[in-house]
Amino acid sequence: MARLGFVVARWFVFCDGRAGIAYDDRSLPAGLDEQFFADLDAGLEIARDANIRVDLVLFDHHWLFRGIRDTLADPVTGDLLEARLPEGRAWILSSQEGHDALFEHVITPLIRRYSDGGPRADLRDQIFAFEFMNEPDFVVDEWERDRSPRVARALPFAALAAAIARLSDLVHNHSPAIVTLGGARADNLWAWDADALGLDVIELHAYPDTPHPGDVDVFSTPARALDVRREVILGEFRASAPLDECLEKALAGGYIGAWPWSFSGTDKYGRLPVDALRRFGERHPELVNPRFSPS
């Protein structure tokens, strides 16, 4: 990634909650699993050595999808049983008890570990941003047009906003990182721009091959035309033209970052075209990683 010029990587952490988090017998977050910090420390050390900073995406909107797999203990025998959650983990975010458990046992220990005075304060500057959720547009109760049919119990916007604001306060008190959110729809950016949420920058995701009412062509629409006060990152996008041309348009349009999806190529969009990344890096050595290599 460094040789291709990247300076920030967006890294999904807990996703739908199946890994990294230990739960109690009521399925409330009780802590982080025993390997979590060893893995995250190692990843941040690798990022540091490659001159790359990381945007930690805490949760994915799949957190609220019906049918998430889970392991439950039989109350009589204690045997571990595989189950599927009919409402995902929605109630953890929609209940105050779940909200408090998530912050107390998962989010706060994570942020404090990399804060001044934390056990790994030496890695604090490798964290570029904390992002509460990827594409929450699809799970908000009031946003019926965008809500995914795979969501059985949608999340009231007030509950989501409270969690985002709490994360923002925590990060701003303990970390030099910024706080952002991976917005899926351009016409919902107004909601993430509210001061009460405390976000530092807003993300917008753009997939021109899957048009949606209210979406904009970000490569012909400057950031200032999005009618938000905060600066905007293209947090995910799929190129509608050669990737280096899209990056040039994002730069000219005033976006403060552009993160093409995806480096790992784990879905239908495939891996990134390395030749286009190298062309952009050769034209903009001031923007790319010092380890950038044109060949």
Secondary structure, DSSP 4 states (H G I P E B T S, - for coil): -TTTT--EEEEEEEETTTSSEEE-TTS-EEEE-TTHHHHHHHHHHHHHHTT-EEEEEEEEGGGGBTTEEEEEE-TTT--EEEEEETTTTHHHHHSHHHHHHHIIIIIHHHHHHTSTTSTTGGGGGGEEEEEEEE-GGGGBTT-TTT--TTBSSPBPHHHHHHHHHHHHHHHHHH-S-EEEEEE--GGGHHHHT-GGG--SSEEEEE-TTS--TT---TTTS-GGGG--SS-EEEEEE--SS-HHHHHHHHHHTT-SEEEES-SS--STT----HHHHHHHHHH-TTTS-TT----
